[in-house]
Amino acid sequence: MANVNTQNEAKLSNRMLEAPINKLIIKLSLPTMVSMLMTSIYSLADTFFVSSLGTNATAAVSVNASLDSIIMMAGSMLAVGANSFIARLLGARKKDGADRVLSTCWFTAFFFGLGILIIGKIFIVPLVHLLGSTPTCETYAIQYATYILYAAPFMATSFVMNQCLRAEGSAMLSMIGMGFGGILNCFLDPIFIFRLGFGVAGASMATAISKLVSFIILIFPYISRRSVLHLSIRNVKYTKADVYQVVSVGSSSLFRTGFQIISAIVLNRLAGGISDSMLACIGVSNKIMMFPFGIILGFGQGFQPVSGYNWGARRFDRVKASYKFCAWVAIIGGVVMGLAIGIFAQPLIGLFSRADTELIRLGTLCIRMQCIVMPIHAWVMVVNMFCGSLGYARGSIILGMARQGICFLPIVFPLAILLGDKGLCSAQAMADVLSLVLAIPLYIAVSNLIKRTELEYVQQQANPLSEV
């Protein structure tokens, strides 16, 4: 088994340090993007099938999107932090440290998810009210939240395994785990909702089962020792250095998700104050936009381990080349996807409601506004991932908080007051534009960090005795 691990490490090193950057990033990104798309399918499939039960049921599923985000919050923090740190450790040939980080983050995520399950079940009624449920969709919201809570421990740990498989260059295994669960959910939804007559609760059951199946697939490489990394409770160890590295980078995801939850709750409450159609519109349009945003995020997460591994190995030329390639692809991809989705925004919204004309009108506006600024969102996301891959925590945290926190919360209330439903539909697009103001100086700062580090490394190599 030791020989197998050594061979896997050698293959990983050769691939990360020698393969052409463009082909390597595409190879790692494609499975990651498919994985993100499959994750989007989970919630979109539920919304699609539940929409036939009425606007109130659709609104209930939209409200519970924030529950997914709560489960994701700490799980994604540990996952993103572990991804970046493990990639750098593997690049520096420190596999034992990488095993320790994986195991510690996995078990921490499991107990976090278990805590969410227990607390959520005890306080489920005030929970759905907090998330923005209206009296007319409260019953549906409780039904949907119930089974999602049962899956919380498996969802939290799946985030960690998903990211850590990518960190070791096994993006295909990650894609299979997430992808199969998403496809299964599409088949189970109509069976549980209509054939078995469980309604909204059936959508939640189907999602919970699919999440469990994804968990089983993702953990298989670890328990069968087919992965580079080794998952074991004996490797769990909380060291100050490890915690700092994981939290400093992963906190960008924590803050991003935390602000996403706060923003979603604020938006749901403002929308619910207008109508259930407005509330359902926000949820449906955001879930449709998860597809292009998932492609952008998946591309960035495919690029991140390449940049992080080469940063750890001090291959600065490949670090810079990986960013340049990803930045151009993200911007061009943002333009193309923005045009395509913007043109077909109305028929896309119409798939989820043909009777509610108000939902269609507002949803179309919401999608088109976000499509206009999609290239900006794409570039800012790449800069965010770039900061995280190099361990530049400050930049990663700031950009993680920007889109749905720093740039969103200050403008959503004034827009709602001044423009009403149109203001709510345009708030996210306006926040994306404002996030560009933060991203430009942070990109300049991280570029300067690379230049300084590269210069110091060259000087040290030229005169190794100058460092004690």
Secondary structure, DSSP 8 states (H G I E B T S, - for coil): -HHHHHHHHHHHHHHHHHS-HHHHHHHHHHHHHHHHHHHHHHHHHHHHHHGGG-HHHHHHHHHTHHHHHHHHHHHHHHHHHHHHHHHHHHHTT-HHHHHHHHHHHHHHHHHHHHHHHHHHHHTHHHHHHHTT--TTTHHHHHHHHHHHHHTHHHHHHHHHHHHHHHHTT-HHHHHHHHHHHHHHHHHHHHIIIIIS--THHHHHHHHHHHHHHHHHHHHHHHHTT-SSS---GGG----HHHHHHHHHHHHHHHHHHHHHHHHHHHHHHHHHTT-HHHHHHHHHHHHHHHHHHHHHHHHHHHHHHHHHHHHHTT-HHHHHHHHHHHHHHHHHHHHHHHHHHHHTHHHHHHTT-SS-HHHHHHHHHHHHHHHHTHHHHHHHHHHHHHHHHTT-HHHHHHHHHIIIIITTHHHHHHHHHHHTHHHHHHHHHHHHHHHHHHHHHHHHHHHHHHHHHHHHHHHHHH-GGG--
